[in-house]
Amino acid sequence: MASITKNSGGYRAQVYVRGTRDSKVFPTRREAAQWAAEREIELRAKADTPESIYTLGDAMRKFGEEIAPTHKGEVWELTRLKAFERTLPVNSKIGQVTTKDLTEWRDKRLTNVSPATVLREFKLLSSIFEHARRDWCWITTNPVKDVRKPATPDHRDRVIAGPEIRKVLRATKWTRGPSKSITHSLGNCFLLALITGMRSGEITALTWPQVKEKHIVLSTSKTGKGRDVPLSKTARRIIDHQRGFDESLVFGLTSSTRDALFRRAKATAKVDGFTFHDARHTAATRLAKSRVFDVLTLCKVFGWSDPKMAMVYFNPTAKDLADLL
């Protein structure tokens, strides 16, 4: 809506369209009226663009409903999206979210969480903005790209020691033989991870049709590619002890249940400083030290497309290397 008022300097034209206000002074009423009409058209055109219609919160909700369900990390992504609502300007128009806004958000997050967590959250944020830019055509630029990210932290090199393993197994009341409880099943799940190096999600999602005589068939994994996991006699015995425990899932555990039970077992055992995923580091280190597989074969077993990953998971001590000389 435009208005024109006379003042000491001439005629002031004022335009207000959907929250945006602009004004300018002209020597004649005619010039003021012409500018007001043209400026109102410009503002209305701009107000009708997706950048000015949709909010960051709209993009997050659309991502959560349409994109996250197609990802393996759906649960984590939905949890993060919920947390973003408390820390990001979700009510701002998506085209008005700037690099400065995200930089300030980064600095606040770094006071509460680790750089690794912030990097994972930035990856999710960037994915949201990229879908809004490329697929939904809501914006023309991704503001995340120009934000300076925290330095990538060093990879974890935690190897779980034998005494720690035994304490966790005692906390689950694990014994040799068929699984008798959900905690017993957790113990077998932990042992299989230590022997094969399979990821937690791969083990908890394992079904009986995937179990063959001497190997496990994984149709997909974290990398999106399938692989076959060879089974030692011990690994086959662990799986056999699970027969009859659950009709579909080998271990009868979901990822969230496994996580909660493993945390409880560590607390009961009074051990800390390692995660379930560190069982994968431990398995890789042990297999590499035993020299059962060469580096390329080890990559095949663990599903690494880049041989450099062997250097991440194979963490021998100086003494181990000296013994090889």
PyMOL commands that set and color helices and strands:
alter all, ss='L'
color gray80, all
select helices_A, chain A and resi 29-47+50-53+56-70+74-87+94-96+99-110+115-135+143-146+162-171+182-196+200-204+208-210+233-240+255-269+278-290+295-302+309-313+318-324
alter helices_A, ss='H'
color red, helices_A
select strands_A, chain A and resi 2-7+10-17+20-26+215-218+227-230
alter strands_A, ss='S'
color yellow, strands_A
deselect
rebuild
show_as cartoon
